[in-house]
Amino acid sequence: MIDRDLASVSIRRQCGLIGLNRSSLYYQPAGESEENFLLMWLIDRQYTKTPFYGWPRMTVYLRREGHEINPKRVRRLMGLMGLQAIHPKRRTSLPAPGHKWYPYLLRGLKITRPCQVWSTDITYVPMRGGFMYLAAIIDWFSRYVLAWQLSNTLDGLFCRVALRQALEQGVPGIFNTDQGAQFTAIEFTGILEAAGIQVSMDGQGRALDNVFVERLWRTVKYEHIYLMDYAYVPDLEAGLHGYFQFYNHERPHQSLGYQTPAEVHYA
């Protein structure tokens, strides 16, 4: 996909032509052992099945799988992965320092049309010998994935790139996020407010307030990521591009009366 020996076209230009972030191309897994990567892969699969597992239950699960591991290590790995148990508790997300507080606007709201509510989230993507983070923006009515981006860090830039890509396709009335630093930062909320969009944020420890994105992660992982077992970021990027095209335009969605998200979104 990227030819490092092609002198006539720079790496920057090649990445631009296929829409690949250069940080993704140069990504090299570092800082974790092969054993930890295996543990993180197991944690991710189990968490996708049982998102109510915090580090105590996850420690029990890993020990039953034959891994002698202490709770502190499990807690650290889950923190690195951005995972937390889905149930009310204190300080389950880390907002940007001094961020503006926004209420949750979706409780009891009837969703009746596309572009009424969009939401976003980040998930951990396991790879062979490493990992990436994936952000996506979804329409609540149609379940259509408007934009997505990969990153090897949680610095928030990739979330803003995805947001700007989504806004090229329309403007929602409400945009919902969790209270993670990527979404509470003024660089993110400022884009929404400048576009006249109401900002909604999940309650502390209430990941199910963003339930449609949580369901999307489960679908993407079981139908694609776990099956493909990617080793290289460009392959992951290309594979996800193909999968989201399939998800939006070909995959019948049970809750949509077996229509595709695109059929509902553009009806």
C-alpha positions in Angstrom: 0.0 0.0 0.0 2.8 2.4 0.9 6.0 2.1 -1.1 8.9 3.4 0.9 11.3 3.0 -2.1 9.2 5.1 -4.4 11.5 8.2 -4.9 9.1 10.1 -7.1 6.3 10.4 -4.5 7.1 11.2 -0.9 5.8 9.2 2.1 3.8 12.3 3.1 2.1 12.4 -0.3 1.4 8.7 -0.5 -0.2 8.8 3.0 -2.3 11.8 1.9 -3.5 10.1 -1.3 -4.9 7.1 0.6 -6.0 9.1 3.7 -3.6 7.4 6.1 -2.3 9.3 9.1 1.5 9.2 9.0 1.7 8.5 12.7 -0.1 5.3 12.0 2.4 4.3 9.3 5.4 4.8 11.6 3.7 3.1 14.6 6.0 0.6 16.3 4.6 -1.2 19.4 6.7 -0.4 22.4 6.7 -0.4 26.1 4.8 -3.7 26.7 6.0 -7.3 26.6 4.5 -10.0 24.4 2.9 -11.4 27.5 1.2 -8.1 28.3 -0.1 -7.9 24.7 -1.6 -11.4 25.0 -3.2 -10.4 28.3 -4.6 -7.2 26.8 -6.0 -9.2 23.9 -7.8 -11.5 26.4 -9.0 -8.6 28.4 -10.4 -6.9 25.4 -12.3 -10.0 24.2 -13.8 -10.6 27.6 -14.6 -7.0 28.2 -16.5 -6.9 24.9 -18.6 -9.8 26.2 -18.9 -8.5 29.7 -18.4 -4.7 29.9 -19.5 -4.8 33.5 -16.2 -6.5 34.5 -13.9 -4.2 36.4 -10.3 -5.1 37.3 -11.3 -7.4 40.2 -13.5 -9.7 38.0 -11.1 -9.4 35.1 -8.3 -10.6 37.4 -10.3 -13.7 38.4 -11.1 -14.4 34.7 -7.4 -14.2 33.7 -6.4 -16.5 36.6 -9.0 -19.0 35.5 -7.4 -18.9 32.0 -4.2 -20.0 33.6 -2.4 -16.6 34.0 -0.8 -15.9 37.4 -1.4 -12.2 37.5 -1.9 -9.7 40.3 -4.7 -7.2 40.4 -2.4 -4.1 40.1 -1.2 -5.3 36.8 -4.7 -5.9 35.5 -5.8 -2.5 36.6 -2.8 -0.9 34.9 -3.4 -2.7 31.6 -7.1 -1.9 31.6 -6.2 1.8 32.3 -3.9 1.7 29.3 -6.7 0.2 27.2 -9.2 2.9 28.4 -11.5 0.2 29.8 -13.7 0.5 32.9 -16.6 -1.4 34.2 -20.0 -0.2 33.1 -21.9 0.7 36.3 -22.3 3.9 38.3 -19.3 4.8 40.4 -17.1 7.8 41.2 -14.6 9.3 38.8 -14.8 6.8 36.0 -13.6 9.2 33.3 -11.0 11.9 33.2 -12.3 15.2 31.8 -10.0 17.9 30.5 -8.8 20.2 33.3 -11.2 23.1 33.8 -13.6 21.8 31.2 -17.1 23.2 30.9 -19.9 21.0 32.3 -22.6 19.8 29.8 -25.8 18.0 30.8 -27.0 14.7 29.3 -29.7 15.7 26.9 -30.9 12.3 25.6 -32.8 10.8 28.6 -36.4 10.3 27.4 -35.7 12.0 24.1 -37.6 10.3 21.1 -35.2 9.9 18.2 -37.2 10.3 15.0 -34.9 11.3 12.2 -31.3 11.2 10.9 -29.0 14.0 12.1 -31.0 14.5 15.2 -28.4 13.0 17.5 -24.8 11.9 16.7 -22.4 10.4 19.3 -18.8 9.3 19.4 -16.5 7.1 21.5 -13.0 5.5 21.5 -12.2 1.8 21.7 -9.0 -0.2 22.0 -8.1 -2.2 19.0 -5.8 -5.2 19.6 -3.2 -6.1 17.0 -0.5 -8.8 16.8 2.3 -7.3 19.0 0.6 -4.0 19.6 -2.6 -2.0 19.6 -4.3 1.1 18.2 -7.2 3.3 19.3 -10.3 3.7 17.1 -12.7 6.7 17.3 -16.0 6.6 15.4 -19.0 9.0 15.0 -22.5 7.4 14.6 -26.0 8.6 13.9 -28.4 7.4 16.6 -31.4 7.1 14.3 -29.8 5.3 11.3 -26.8 3.7 13.0 -24.8 5.1 10.1 -21.1 5.5 10.8 -20.3 9.0 9.6 -16.6 9.0 10.2 -13.8 7.1 11.9 -10.1 7.5 12.7 -7.2 5.4 14.1 -4.5 6.7 16.4 -1.6 5.2 18.4 -2.2 7.8 21.1 -5.1 9.2 23.1 -4.1 12.9 22.5 -7.5 13.8 21.0 -6.3 15.0 17.5 -7.8 12.0 15.8 -11.2 12.6 17.4 -11.2 16.1 16.0 -10.2 14.9 12.6 -13.2 12.4 12.7 -15.5 15.2 13.9 -14.5 17.5 11.0 -15.0 14.7 8.5 -18.5 13.9 9.9 -19.5 17.6 9.8 -18.8 17.7 6.0 -21.8 15.4 5.7 -24.3 17.3 7.8 -24.9 19.0 11.1 -26.7 17.2 14.0 -29.0 18.9 16.5 -27.3 17.2 19.5 -23.8 15.6 19.8 -23.3 13.2 22.7 -20.0 12.0 24.2 -18.6 10.6 27.4 -16.6 12.9 29.7 -13.2 11.7 28.5 -10.5 14.4 28.1 -10.6 14.1 24.3 -14.2 15.2 24.2 -14.4 17.7 27.0 -11.4 19.7 25.7 -12.3 23.1 24.4 -10.6 22.2 21.0 -13.4 19.6 20.6 -16.4 21.2 22.2 -15.5 24.5 20.5 -16.0 22.9 17.0 -19.5 21.8 18.1 -20.5 25.1 19.6 -19.2 27.0 16.6 -21.5 24.9 14.4 -24.5 25.6 16.6 -24.7 22.0 17.9 -26.0 21.2 21.4 -23.4 19.3 23.4 -24.6 16.4 25.5 -22.4 14.4 27.9 -22.9 11.1 29.6 -23.3 11.0 33.4 -20.2 9.9 35.4 -19.8 6.1 35.2 -22.8 5.7 32.8 -21.2 4.3 29.6 -24.6 2.9 28.6 -25.7 6.5 28.0 -23.8 6.1 24.7 -25.2 2.6 24.1 -25.3 2.7 20.3 -21.6 3.2 20.0 -21.0 0.5 22.6 -23.0 -1.9 20.4 -21.0 -0.7 17.3 -17.7 -1.7 19.0 -19.0 -5.2 19.8 -20.1 -5.6 16.2 -16.9 -4.4 14.6 -14.7 -6.5 16.9 -16.6 -9.8 16.5 -17.3 -9.4 12.8 -14.0 -8.1 11.7 -11.1 -7.2 14.1 -10.9 -10.5 16.0 -11.3 -12.5 12.8 -8.5 -10.7 10.9 -5.9 -10.5 13.6 -4.0 -7.6 12.0 -0.3 -7.2 12.4 0.3 -4.0 10.5 -1.5 -0.6 10.8 -1.9 0.0 7.0 -3.7 -3.4 6.7 -5.9 -2.5 9.7 -6.7 0.9 8.2 -7.6 -0.7 4.8 -9.6 -3.5 6.4 -11.6 -1.1 8.6 -12.3 1.1 5.5 -13.8 -2.0 3.8 -15.7 -3.1 6.8 -17.4 0.2 7.5 -18.4 0.4 3.8 -20.0 -3.0 4.3 -21.6 -2.1 7.6 -23.1 1.1 6.2 -24.2 -0.1 2.8 -24.6 -3.9 2.8 -25.2 -5.3 6.3 -28.9 -5.5 7.2 -29.5 -4.1 10.7 -32.2 -6.0 12.8 -33.3 -2.9 14.7 -33.8 -1.0 11.4 -36.2 -3.6 10.1 -33.3 -5.3 8.2 -32.5 -2.2 6.2 -28.9 -1.0 6.0 -27.9 2.1 7.9 -27.3 3.9 4.5 -30.9 3.1 3.4 -32.3 4.6 6.5 -29.9 7.6 6.7 -30.5 8.7 3.2 -34.2 7.8 2.9 
